[in-house]
Amino acid sequence: MPHQKNGKNDGRVETDDEQPFRDQLRMMQRAFTASPVRNMIIWLAIGIIAVILATAVGQIVLNRWYKPFYDTLERRDLPAFLMQLVVFAQIAGVLLILNVLQTWLSQWIRIKLREGLTLDLINEWMKPARAFRLANAGSIGINPDQRVHEDARHLADLTAGLTIGLFQSGILLASFVGVLWSLSAGFVFHIGEYDLNIPGYMVWAAFLYAATAATLSWFVGRPLVKINGEHYSREAALRFSLMRVNEHIEAVSLSSGEANEKRRLQRDLASVLEISSKLMLALTRLTWVTSGYGWITVVAPIVIAAPVYFNGDLSFGGLMMAVGAFNQVNTSLRWFVDNIDSIADWRATLLRVAAFRSAILMTDERHENDKRIEFAKADGHRLTIDRLEIALPSGCIKLADQHVEIRPGDRVLVTSAADVEKAPFFRSIAGLWPWGHGRIALPDGDNMAFVPRTPYFPPGTLEEVLCYPESPGRFKKADMMSVLSKVGLGKLNSRLDQDMRTRLKLNELEMRLLSIARLGLHKPRWIIIDEALDTLERDAYHTVLSFLEEELGDAAVVNIGRMVSGGRFFTRVLQLRSDPAGNSLRLLRPKSLRTPNPQLAD
């Protein structure tokens, strides 16, 4: 992955994630196979298959009912007419029950498919360090919430709906082709002195009619696959922009940046509206075809069978029975026409989910195959760093010292010039950033704690947050109160059982002090801090150092941050230096999820 930077490279690499359709289907198959609800889905599928088969039988019985019913109308036979209405009520009642049952089963299948697919994506995404690697892999890692939440839900809904519809259409087609063939077997066309008999005439007419509609619909609706994919991508970009502004609204307001942010949001909205207009035009063109054929279908079967009826070779009831069978066959055959926009939507959504899942797995592969920093276990209780160079998109950073050895009890400050990015060094020590050169040997078996610049607290009570990632039962409440008091948060001792987010509402300083107090409970032997102390005011800064000295005197403390004048806590200083001409990093940037292209063809 690292490469020598030159003038023709922007630090990114284009990777081909335009997977063949069969690979996308394999992705769905793997997700289904690994699903904890797989057996439930199979039983629901068996149930809906049975219901669809029973419905097909009911539809055949209903089609046969057309002939005696319409014949009673032709004969004006009132008693027989009323009797046929009773028969219809019985048939319709059974079909109604089957329709309701099918709806219930199909909704359960949608729910379980979503559960299985979403759990699979969450399980893959939440494997150790994967989410972080993906977030730093390029554009595909910007908004994984969209893929896991909305795209997975939409894909599950479309997959269930289209699959059930296709199977039902296939069953109806198999059921009514024979019926329609037998009904049109006796159709004879009298042309002058000649009689023309076409076996299965209405079957061939239905196939030709549906094939014409399907072919035209595919040519008109094919661009929807690409446009739908672009539409989802731009909608996700707008959603991300709105979330970003909301998360940083205080900083935006303090810098009077509302006008600038408004222009950015307007630009993203314009991009969404542009692709929405293209989608609207494409759907409008498709509607001309699908609706046009829909209206023609109202009279098409009657027109097709009319010559035989007007020649007196077919009764009115027989005509209506033939029309009903033709409509069933045509409905089955035109499933593709009726669902072309949903199929295009499904293909676009499948591509996005498949690309996201493959990118998750790809980050592991690239992490193992492309890394250059060697991670090892150190001999004894020490941390060693040799000839470390950390690759970044804009070059690399390195330690001025070729060899560094840190032992328990050491107090080390890692600092740099203001223009040097220090966070990758923290991530490399933690094993999250493996790209570069050199060797990092971590102490074998020792408890290490990493303190990021922005502390993370899960939802829960103060007690749960303080003990995270352990459970509250792991520590005594007296110990919790002790560490809180020693970092200056003694006022919280009586509020351990209160929800941190909704009741306590701590300010930024208090949250940083809470993250330090947590160290006093867990007693790590190695503490790596990423600029978390730089934002502390002087009194809080010295309180934290005193706490570390008193509670964690035997632990090694490595603080990555700026130099503080007059400080005596840190006994060693290491310098990070930037090398713009060094090895740079190419980021993962899948093709199907690139920056939106405004030049999509209409």
MISESE-142620 format. One record per residue (C-alpha): residue number from 1; residue in one letter; x, y, z. Coordinates in steps of 0.25 Angstrom, whole numbers, plus 5000, padded with zeros to 4 digits. Example, Ala and Ser with C-alpha at 12.3 -4.5 7.8 and 13.67 -1.06 7.14 Angstrom:
BEGIN
<1; A; <5049; 4982; 5031>>
<2; S; <5055; 4996; 5029>>
This chain:
BEGIN
<1; M; <5000; 5000; 5000>>
<2; P; <5011; 5010; 5003>>
<3; H; <5017; 5016; 4991>>
<4; Q; <5027; 5026; 4987>>
<5; K; <5020; 5039; 4985>>
<6; N; <5021; 5046; 4972>>
<7; G; <5014; 5058; 4964>>
<8; K; <5004; 5049; 4957>>
<9; N; <4998; 5042; 4969>>
<10; D; <4988; 5049; 4979>>
<11; G; <4990; 5038; 4990>>
<12; R; <4978; 5030; 4986>>
<13; V; <4976; 5017; 4978>>
<14; E; <4964; 5013; 4970>>
<15; T; <4960; 4999; 4974>>
<16; D; <4950; 4991; 4965>>
<17; D; <4938; 4988; 4973>>
<18; E; <4928; 4987; 4961>>
<19; Q; <4926; 4972; 4965>>
<20; P; <4919; 4963; 4955>>
<21; F; <4904; 4960; 4958>>
<22; R; <4907; 4946; 4963>>
<23; D; <4917; 4951; 4973>>
<24; Q; <4907; 4960; 4979>>
<25; L; <4897; 4949; 4980>>
<26; R; <4908; 4940; 4987>>
<27; M; <4910; 4952; 4997>>
<28; M; <4895; 4951; 5000>>
<29; Q; <4896; 4936; 5001>>
<30; R; <4907; 4937; 5011>>
<31; A; <4900; 4947; 5019>>
<32; F; <4887; 4937; 5019>>
<33; T; <4896; 4925; 5023>>
<34; A; <4902; 4932; 5035>>
<35; S; <4889; 4938; 5039>>
<36; P; <4884; 4933; 5053>>
<37; V; <4870; 4934; 5048>>
<38; R; <4872; 4925; 5036>>
<39; N; <4864; 4914; 5040>>
<40; M; <4852; 4923; 5043>>
<41; I; <4853; 4929; 5029>>
<42; I; <4853; 4915; 5023>>
<43; W; <4840; 4911; 5031>>
<44; L; <4834; 4924; 5027>>
<45; A; <4838; 4922; 5012>>
<46; I; <4832; 4908; 5013>>
<47; G; <4819; 4914; 5018>>
<48; I; <4817; 4924; 5008>>
<49; I; <4820; 4914; 4997>>
<50; A; <4809; 4906; 5002>>
<51; V; <4800; 4918; 5002>>
<52; I; <4803; 4922; 4988>>
<53; L; <4801; 4908; 4983>>
<54; A; <4787; 4908; 4990>>
<55; T; <4784; 4922; 4984>>
<56; A; <4787; 4917; 4970>>
<57; V; <4777; 4905; 4972>>
<58; G; <4767; 4915; 4977>>
<59; Q; <4770; 4924; 4965>>
<60; I; <4767; 4912; 4955>>
<61; V; <4754; 4909; 4962>>
<62; L; <4750; 4923; 4961>>
<63; N; <4754; 4924; 4946>>
<64; R; <4745; 4911; 4944>>
<65; W; <4734; 4918; 4951>>
<66; Y; <4734; 4929; 4941>>
<67; K; <4727; 4921; 4930>>
<68; P; <4715; 4916; 4938>>
<69; F; <4713; 4930; 4944>>
<70; Y; <4713; 4938; 4931>>
<71; D; <4705; 4927; 4924>>
<72; T; <4694; 4929; 4934>>
<73; L; <4694; 4944; 4930>>
<74; E; <4693; 4940; 4916>>
<75; R; <4681; 4931; 4919>>
<76; R; <4675; 4941; 4929>>
<77; D; <4674; 4929; 4939>>
<78; L; <4672; 4936; 4952>>
<79; P; <4672; 4924; 4961>>
<80; A; <4685; 4919; 4955>>
<81; F; <4690; 4933; 4956>>
<82; L; <4688; 4934; 4971>>
<83; M; <4694; 4920; 4973>>
<84; Q; <4706; 4924; 4965>>
<85; L; <4707; 4936; 4975>>
<86; V; <4707; 4927; 4987>>
<87; V; <4718; 4919; 4980>>
<88; F; <4726; 4931; 4978>>
<89; A; <4725; 4935; 4992>>
<90; Q; <4731; 4922; 4996>>
<91; I; <4743; 4923; 4987>>
<92; A; <4745; 4938; 4990>>
<93; G; <4745; 4935; 5005>>
<94; V; <4755; 4924; 5004>>
<95; L; <4764; 4933; 4995>>
<96; L; <4762; 4945; 5005>>
<97; I; <4768; 4936; 5016>>
<98; L; <4779; 4932; 5007>>
<99; N; <4782; 4946; 5003>>
<100; V; <4783; 4951; 5018>>
<101; L; <4792; 4939; 5022>>
<102; Q; <4801; 4942; 5010>>
<103; T; <4802; 4957; 5014>>
<104; W; <4805; 4953; 5029>>
<105; L; <4816; 4943; 5024>>
<106; S; <4822; 4952; 5014>>
<107; Q; <4824; 4963; 5025>>
<108; W; <4830; 4953; 5034>>
<109; I; <4840; 4949; 5024>>
<110; R; <4843; 4964; 5021>>
<111; I; <4846; 4966; 5036>>
<112; K; <4854; 4953; 5038>>
<113; L; <4862; 4956; 5025>>
<114; R; <4865; 4970; 5030>>
<115; E; <4869; 4964; 5043>>
<116; G; <4879; 4954; 5037>>
<117; L; <4885; 4963; 5027>>
<118; T; <4887; 4975; 5037>>
<119; L; <4893; 4965; 5048>>
<120; D; <4902; 4960; 5038>>
<121; L; <4907; 4974; 5034>>
<122; I; <4908; 4978; 5049>>
<123; N; <4916; 4966; 5052>>
<124; E; <4926; 4968; 5041>>
<125; W; <4927; 4983; 5043>>
<126; M; <4929; 4982; 5059>>
<127; K; <4940; 4972; 5058>>
<128; P; <4952; 4977; 5066>>
<129; A; <4958; 4990; 5059>>
<130; R; <4950; 4988; 5046>>
<131; A; <4941; 5000; 5047>>
<132; F; <4953; 5009; 5050>>
<133; R; <4960; 5003; 5038>>
<134; L; <4948; 5005; 5029>>
<135; A; <4946; 5019; 5034>>
<136; N; <4960; 5022; 5029>>
<137; A; <4959; 5014; 5016>>
<138; G; <4953; 5026; 5007>>
<139; S; <4939; 5029; 5003>>
<140; I; <4932; 5016; 5006>>
<141; G; <4935; 5018; 5021>>
<142; I; <4928; 5032; 5022>>
<143; N; <4914; 5027; 5025>>
<144; P; <4913; 5012; 5029>>
<145; D; <4901; 5015; 5037>>
<146; Q; <4893; 5018; 5023>>
<147; R; <4898; 5004; 5018>>
<148; V; <4895; 4996; 5031>>
<149; H; <4881; 5003; 5034>>
<150; E; <4874; 5008; 5021>>
<151; D; <4881; 5000; 5010>>
<152; A; <4880; 4987; 5018>>
<153; R; <4865; 4990; 5021>>
<154; H; <4862; 4994; 5007>>
<155; L; <4869; 4982; 5001>>
<156; A; <4862; 4972; 5010>>
<157; D; <4848; 4978; 5006>>
<158; L; <4851; 4978; 4991>>
<159; T; <4857; 4964; 4992>>
<160; A; <4845; 4958; 4999>>
<161; G; <4835; 4965; 4991>>
<162; L; <4841; 4962; 4977>>
<163; T; <4844; 4948; 4981>>
<164; I; <4830; 4945; 4986>>
<165; G; <4824; 4952; 4974>>
<166; L; <4833; 4944; 4964>>
<167; F; <4830; 4931; 4970>>
<168; Q; <4815; 4934; 4970>>
<169; S; <4815; 4938; 4956>>
<170; G; <4822; 4926; 4952>>
<171; I; <4812; 4917; 4959>>
<172; L; <4800; 4924; 4953>>
<173; L; <4807; 4923; 4939>>
<174; A; <4809; 4908; 4941>>
<175; S; <4795; 4907; 4945>>
<176; F; <4788; 4915; 4935>>
<177; V; <4796; 4912; 4922>>
<178; G; <4789; 4898; 4922>>
<179; V; <4775; 4904; 4924>>
<180; L; <4777; 4915; 4914>>
<181; W; <4783; 4904; 4904>>
<182; S; <4771; 4895; 4906>>
<183; L; <4761; 4907; 4904>>
<184; S; <4767; 4912; 4891>>
<185; A; <4770; 4898; 4885>>
<186; G; <4757; 4899; 4878>>
<187; F; <4758; 4913; 4873>>
<188; V; <4756; 4912; 4858>>
<189; F; <4758; 4925; 4849>>
<190; H; <4749; 4925; 4836>>
<191; I; <4756; 4933; 4825>>
<192; G; <4748; 4932; 4813>>
<193; E; <4746; 4918; 4809>>
<194; Y; <4758; 4913; 4818>>
<195; D; <4758; 4909; 4833>>
<196; L; <4770; 4912; 4840>>
<197; N; <4773; 4905; 4854>>
<198; I; <4785; 4910; 4862>>
<199; P; <4787; 4900; 4874>>
<200; G; <4788; 4908; 4887>>
<201; Y; <4785; 4921; 4880>>
<202; M; <4783; 4930; 4892>>
<203; V; <4795; 4924; 4899>>
<204; W; <4804; 4929; 4887>>
<205; A; <4797; 4942; 4887>>
<206; A; <4799; 4944; 4902>>
<207; F; <4814; 4941; 4901>>
<208; L; <4816; 4950; 4889>>
<209; Y; <4809; 4961; 4896>>
<210; A; <4817; 4960; 4909>>
<211; A; <4830; 4958; 4902>>
<212; T; <4828; 4971; 4894>>
<213; A; <4824; 4979; 4907>>
<214; A; <4836; 4973; 4914>>
<215; T; <4846; 4976; 4903>>
<216; L; <4842; 4990; 4902>>
<217; S; <4841; 4992; 4917>>
<218; W; <4855; 4987; 4919>>
<219; F; <4861; 4996; 4908>>
<220; V; <4854; 5008; 4914>>
<221; G; <4856; 5005; 4929>>
<222; R; <4870; 5000; 4928>>
<223; P; <4876; 5013; 4932>>
<224; L; <4869; 5013; 4945>>
<225; V; <4879; 5003; 4951>>
<226; K; <4890; 5014; 4950>>
<227; I; <4882; 5026; 4953>>
<228; N; <4876; 5019; 4966>>
<229; G; <4890; 5016; 4971>>
<230; E; <4895; 5030; 4968>>
<231; H; <4882; 5035; 4975>>
<232; Y; <4885; 5027; 4988>>
<233; S; <4899; 5032; 4988>>
<234; R; <4895; 5046; 4987>>
<235; E; <4884; 5045; 4997>>
<236; A; <4894; 5039; 5007>>
<237; A; <4904; 5050; 5004>>
<238; L; <4893; 5061; 5008>>
<239; R; <4890; 5053; 5020>>
<240; F; <4904; 5052; 5025>>
<241; S; <4906; 5067; 5022>>
<242; L; <4894; 5071; 5031>>
<243; M; <4899; 5062; 5042>>
<244; R; <4912; 5068; 5041>>
<245; V; <4907; 5082; 5042>>
<246; N; <4898; 5078; 5054>>
<247; E; <4909; 5071; 5062>>
<248; H; <4918; 5084; 5060>>
<249; I; <4907; 5094; 5061>>
<250; E; <4914; 5101; 5073>>
<251; A; <4927; 5103; 5065>>
<252; V; <4920; 5108; 5053>>
<253; S; <4912; 5118; 5061>>
<254; L; <4924; 5123; 5068>>
<255; S; <4932; 5125; 5055>>
<256; S; <4919; 5131; 5048>>
<257; G; <4920; 5120; 5038>>
<258; E; <4906; 5119; 5035>>
<259; A; <4906; 5125; 5021>>
<260; N; <4918; 5116; 5017>>
<261; E; <4911; 5104; 5022>>
<262; K; <4898; 5108; 5016>>
<263; R; <4905; 5108; 5002>>
<264; R; <4911; 5094; 5004>>
<265; L; <4897; 5089; 5008>>
<266; Q; <4890; 5096; 4996>>
<267; R; <4901; 5090; 4987>>
<268; D; <4898; 5076; 4993>>
<269; L; <4883; 5078; 4992>>
<270; A; <4885; 5083; 4977>>
<271; S; <4892; 5070; 4974>>
<272; V; <4881; 5062; 4980>>
<273; L; <4870; 5070; 4973>>
<274; E; <4878; 5068; 4960>>
<275; I; <4878; 5053; 4961>>
<276; S; <4864; 5053; 4966>>
<277; S; <4860; 5060; 4953>>
<278; K; <4867; 5050; 4945>>
<279; L; <4860; 5039; 4953>>
<280; M; <4847; 5046; 4951>>
<281; L; <4849; 5046; 4935>>
<282; A; <4853; 5032; 4935>>
<283; L; <4841; 5027; 4943>>
<284; T; <4832; 5036; 4934>>
<285; R; <4838; 5029; 4921>>
<286; L; <4836; 5016; 4927>>
<287; T; <4821; 5019; 4932>>
<288; W; <4818; 5022; 4917>>
<289; V; <4821; 5007; 4914>>
<290; T; <4816; 5000; 4926>>
<291; S; <4803; 5008; 4927>>
<292; G; <4801; 5008; 4912>>
<293; Y; <4802; 4993; 4912>>
<294; G; <4793; 4993; 4924>>
<295; W; <4782; 5000; 4917>>
<296; I; <4783; 4992; 4905>>
<297; T; <4782; 4979; 4913>>
<298; V; <4768; 4983; 4917>>
<299; V; <4763; 4980; 4903>>
<300; A; <4774; 4972; 4897>>
<301; P; <4769; 4958; 4901>>
<302; I; <4755; 4961; 4896>>
<303; V; <4760; 4966; 4883>>
<304; I; <4769; 4954; 4882>>
<305; A; <4757; 4944; 4884>>
<306; A; <4747; 4953; 4877>>
<307; P; <4748; 4946; 4863>>
<308; V; <4744; 4932; 4869>>
<309; Y; <4733; 4938; 4878>>
<310; F; <4727; 4946; 4866>>
<311; N; <4727; 4934; 4857>>
<312; G; <4718; 4927; 4868>>
<313; D; <4729; 4916; 4872>>
<314; L; <4730; 4922; 4886>>
<315; S; <4719; 4925; 4896>>
<316; F; <4719; 4938; 4905>>
<317; G; <4723; 4930; 4917>>
<318; G; <4734; 4923; 4909>>
<319; L; <4739; 4936; 4904>>
<320; M; <4740; 4942; 4919>>
<321; M; <4746; 4929; 4924>>
<322; A; <4757; 4930; 4913>>
<323; V; <4759; 4945; 4916>>
<324; G; <4761; 4942; 4931>>
<325; A; <4771; 4931; 4927>>
<326; F; <4778; 4940; 4918>>
<327; N; <4779; 4951; 4928>>
<328; Q; <4785; 4942; 4938>>
<329; V; <4795; 4937; 4928>>
<330; N; <4798; 4951; 4924>>
<331; T; <4799; 4956; 4938>>
<332; S; <4809; 4945; 4941>>
<333; L; <4817; 4948; 4928>>
<334; R; <4817; 4963; 4931>>
<335; W; <4823; 4962; 4945>>
<336; F; <4836; 4967; 4939>>
<337; V; <4829; 4979; 4932>>
<338; D; <4821; 4983; 4945>>
<339; N; <4834; 4982; 4954>>
<340; I; <4845; 4987; 4945>>
<341; D; <4846; 5000; 4954>>
<342; S; <4847; 4991; 4966>>
<343; I; <4857; 4982; 4960>>
<344; A; <4866; 4994; 4956>>
<345; D; <4864; 4999; 4970>>
<346; W; <4868; 4985; 4976>>
<347; R; <4880; 4984; 4967>>
<348; A; <4885; 4997; 4971>>
<349; T; <4883; 4994; 4986>>
<350; L; <4889; 4981; 4985>>
<351; L; <4902; 4987; 4979>>
<352; R; <4903; 4997; 4990>>
<353; V; <4901; 4986; 5001>>
<354; A; <4910; 4977; 4994>>
<355; A; <4921; 4987; 4992>>
<356; F; <4920; 4991; 5007>>
<357; R; <4921; 4977; 5011>>
<358; S; <4933; 4974; 5002>>
<359; A; <4940; 4987; 5006>>
<360; I; <4939; 4982; 5021>>
<361; L; <4946; 4969; 5018>>
<362; M; <4956; 4976; 5009>>
<363; T; <4960; 4985; 5020>>
<364; D; <4965; 4972; 5027>>
<365; E; <4972; 4967; 5015>>
<366; R; <4979; 4980; 5012>>
<367; H; <4982; 4982; 5027>>
<368; E; <4990; 4969; 5027>>
<369; N; <4995; 4969; 5013>>
<370; D; <4999; 4984; 5011>>
<371; K; <5004; 4987; 5025>>
<372; R; <5019; 4990; 5027>>
<373; I; <5020; 4993; 5041>>
<374; E; <5024; 4980; 5049>>
<375; F; <5017; 4978; 5062>>
<376; A; <5023; 4968; 5072>>
<377; K; <5023; 4964; 5086>>
<378; A; <5035; 4970; 5094>>
<379; D; <5044; 4962; 5103>>
<380; G; <5040; 4965; 5117>>
<381; H; <5032; 4977; 5122>>
<382; R; <5036; 4988; 5112>>
<383; L; <5031; 4995; 5099>>
<384; T; <5041; 4997; 5088>>
<385; I; <5040; 5005; 5075>>
<386; D; <5051; 5003; 5064>>
<387; R; <5052; 5012; 5052>>
<388; L; <5038; 5015; 5051>>
<389; E; <5032; 5023; 5039>>
<390; I; <5017; 5024; 5039>>
<391; A; <5011; 5026; 5025>>
<392; L; <5000; 5037; 5023>>
<393; P; <4993; 5042; 5010>>
<394; S; <5002; 5054; 5010>>
<395; G; <5015; 5047; 5013>>
<396; C; <5020; 5041; 5026>>
<397; I; <5024; 5044; 5040>>
<398; K; <5035; 5038; 5048>>
<399; L; <5042; 5038; 5062>>
<400; A; <5055; 5046; 5062>>
<401; D; <5061; 5034; 5070>>
<402; Q; <5063; 5022; 5063>>
<403; H; <5062; 5013; 5075>>
<404; V; <5053; 5016; 5087>>
<405; E; <5051; 5007; 5099>>
<406; I; <5040; 5010; 5110>>
<407; R; <5039; 5003; 5123>>
<408; P; <5029; 5003; 5134>>
<409; G; <5029; 5015; 5142>>
<410; D; <5035; 5024; 5131>>
<411; R; <5028; 5037; 5128>>
<412; V; <5030; 5040; 5113>>
<413; L; <5025; 5052; 5105>>
<414; V; <5024; 5051; 5090>>
<415; T; <5023; 5064; 5084>>
<416; S; <5025; 5071; 5070>>
<417; A; <5024; 5084; 5063>>
<418; A; <5010; 5090; 5061>>
<419; D; <5009; 5086; 5047>>
<420; V; <5012; 5071; 5049>>
<421; E; <5000; 5061; 5051>>
<422; K; <5002; 5053; 5064>>
<423; A; <4989; 5045; 5064>>
<424; P; <4995; 5034; 5054>>
<425; F; <5006; 5031; 5064>>
<426; F; <4996; 5028; 5075>>
<427; R; <4988; 5019; 5066>>
<428; S; <5001; 5012; 5061>>
<429; I; <5004; 5008; 5076>>
<430; A; <4990; 5003; 5078>>
<431; G; <4991; 4995; 5065>>
<432; L; <4980; 5002; 5058>>
<433; W; <4990; 5009; 5047>>
<434; P; <4999; 4998; 5042>>
<435; W; <5004; 5005; 5029>>
<436; G; <5018; 5010; 5029>>
<437; H; <5031; 5004; 5032>>
<438; G; <5039; 5000; 5045>>
<439; R; <5036; 4991; 5057>>
<440; I; <5027; 4993; 5070>>
<441; A; <5029; 4982; 5081>>
<442; L; <5018; 4983; 5091>>
<443; P; <5019; 4977; 5106>>
<444; D; <5014; 4963; 5106>>
<445; G; <5003; 4961; 5115>>
<446; D; <5002; 4975; 5121>>
<447; N; <4989; 4983; 5122>>
<448; M; <4990; 4995; 5113>>
<449; A; <4980; 5007; 5113>>
<450; F; <4979; 5016; 5101>>
<451; V; <4973; 5030; 5104>>
<452; P; <4968; 5037; 5091>>
<453; R; <4967; 5052; 5090>>
<454; T; <4952; 5051; 5091>>
<455; P; <4947; 5042; 5102>>
<456; Y; <4936; 5032; 5099>>
<457; F; <4925; 5028; 5109>>
<458; P; <4914; 5018; 5105>>
<459; P; <4900; 5020; 5109>>
<460; G; <4897; 5017; 5123>>
<461; T; <4898; 5022; 5138>>
<462; L; <4911; 5028; 5143>>
<463; E; <4915; 5015; 5150>>
<464; E; <4914; 5007; 5137>>
<465; V; <4921; 5018; 5129>>
<466; L; <4932; 5019; 5140>>
<467; C; <4934; 5004; 5140>>
<468; Y; <4934; 5002; 5124>>
<469; P; <4937; 4993; 5118>>
<470; E; <4936; 4984; 5130>>
<471; S; <4922; 4982; 5138>>
<472; P; <4919; 4991; 5150>>
<473; G; <4920; 4978; 5159>>
<474; R; <4935; 4978; 5156>>
<475; F; <4939; 4989; 5165>>
<476; K; <4934; 4994; 5179>>
<477; K; <4926; 5007; 5180>>
<478; A; <4936; 5012; 5190>>
<479; D; <4947; 5011; 5180>>
<480; M; <4939; 5018; 5170>>
<481; M; <4936; 5030; 5179>>
<482; S; <4951; 5030; 5183>>
<483; V; <4956; 5032; 5168>>
<484; L; <4945; 5042; 5166>>
<485; S; <4949; 5051; 5178>>
<486; K; <4964; 5050; 5174>>
<487; V; <4961; 5056; 5160>>
<488; G; <4952; 5067; 5165>>
<489; L; <4939; 5061; 5162>>
<490; G; <4935; 5058; 5177>>
<491; K; <4922; 5065; 5175>>
<492; L; <4917; 5053; 5166>>
<493; N; <4919; 5042; 5177>>
<494; S; <4905; 5042; 5181>>
<495; R; <4900; 5041; 5167>>
<496; L; <4906; 5028; 5162>>
<497; D; <4893; 5022; 5159>>
<498; Q; <4888; 5034; 5150>>
<499; D; <4888; 5034; 5135>>
<500; M; <4900; 5041; 5130>>
<501; R; <4894; 5047; 5117>>
<502; T; <4881; 5051; 5122>>
<503; R; <4883; 5055; 5137>>
<504; L; <4898; 5058; 5139>>
<505; K; <4900; 5066; 5126>>
<506; L; <4915; 5068; 5129>>
<507; N; <4923; 5079; 5122>>
<508; E; <4936; 5076; 5114>>
<509; L; <4946; 5077; 5125>>
<510; E; <4938; 5068; 5134>>
<511; M; <4937; 5057; 5123>>
<512; R; <4952; 5058; 5121>>
<513; L; <4954; 5057; 5136>>
<514; L; <4944; 5045; 5137>>
<515; S; <4952; 5038; 5126>>
<516; I; <4965; 5039; 5135>>
<517; A; <4957; 5035; 5147>>
<518; R; <4954; 5022; 5140>>
<519; L; <4969; 5019; 5139>>
<520; G; <4970; 5019; 5154>>
<521; L; <4959; 5007; 5154>>
<522; H; <4965; 4999; 5144>>
<523; K; <4980; 5001; 5148>>
<524; P; <4987; 4999; 5134>>
<525; R; <5002; 4997; 5134>>
<526; W; <5003; 5005; 5121>>
<527; I; <4996; 5017; 5118>>
<528; I; <4996; 5024; 5104>>
<529; I; <4990; 5038; 5104>>
<530; D; <4986; 5045; 5090>>
<531; E; <4986; 5060; 5093>>
<532; A; <4975; 5058; 5103>>
<533; L; <4983; 5066; 5113>>
<534; D; <4985; 5078; 5104>>
<535; T; <4972; 5084; 5106>>
<536; L; <4972; 5084; 5121>>
<537; E; <4974; 5097; 5128>>
<538; R; <4986; 5098; 5137>>
<539; D; <4980; 5094; 5150>>
<540; A; <4973; 5082; 5144>>
<541; Y; <4985; 5078; 5137>>
<542; H; <4993; 5078; 5150>>
<543; T; <4982; 5070; 5157>>
<544; V; <4982; 5059; 5146>>
<545; L; <4998; 5058; 5147>>
<546; S; <4997; 5057; 5162>>
<547; F; <4986; 5046; 5161>>
<548; L; <4994; 5038; 5151>>
<549; E; <5006; 5039; 5160>>
<550; E; <4999; 5035; 5173>>
<551; E; <4989; 5024; 5167>>
<552; L; <4998; 5019; 5155>>
<553; G; <5012; 5022; 5160>>
<554; D; <5017; 5008; 5155>>
<555; A; <5010; 5010; 5141>>
<556; A; <5018; 5015; 5129>>
<557; V; <5011; 5028; 5124>>
<558; V; <5013; 5032; 5109>>
<559; N; <5006; 5046; 5106>>
<560; I; <5005; 5050; 5092>>
<561; G; <5003; 5065; 5092>>
<562; R; <5010; 5079; 5093>>
<563; M; <5021; 5083; 5102>>
<564; V; <5017; 5090; 5115>>
<565; S; <5027; 5100; 5121>>
<566; G; <5031; 5097; 5136>>
<567; G; <5026; 5083; 5136>>
<568; R; <5034; 5072; 5143>>
<569; F; <5025; 5060; 5142>>
<570; F; <5031; 5056; 5129>>
<571; T; <5045; 5051; 5129>>
<572; R; <5047; 5048; 5114>>
<573; V; <5043; 5056; 5102>>
<574; L; <5042; 5049; 5088>>
<575; Q; <5041; 5057; 5075>>
<576; L; <5032; 5054; 5063>>
<577; R; <5036; 5060; 5050>>
<578; S; <5029; 5061; 5037>>
<579; D; <5035; 5056; 5024>>
<580; P; <5026; 5060; 5012>>
<581; A; <5035; 5053; 5002>>
<582; G; <5034; 5040; 5009>>
<583; N; <5025; 5028; 5007>>
<584; S; <5010; 5032; 5006>>
<585; L; <4997; 5024; 5007>>
<586; R; <4987; 5021; 4997>>
<587; L; <4973; 5020; 5002>>
<588; L; <4962; 5010; 4998>>
<589; R; <4952; 5017; 4989>>
<590; P; <4942; 5007; 4983>>
<591; K; <4937; 5012; 4969>>
<592; S; <4922; 5010; 4971>>
<593; L; <4923; 5019; 4983>>
<594; R; <4931; 5030; 4978>>
<595; T; <4928; 5045; 4978>>
<596; P; <4915; 5047; 4970>>
<597; N; <4917; 5049; 4956>>
<598; P; <4908; 5061; 4951>>
<599; Q; <4909; 5057; 4937>>
<600; L; <4900; 5045; 4937>>
<601; A; <4893; 5043; 4924>>
<602; D; <4878; 5045; 4923>>
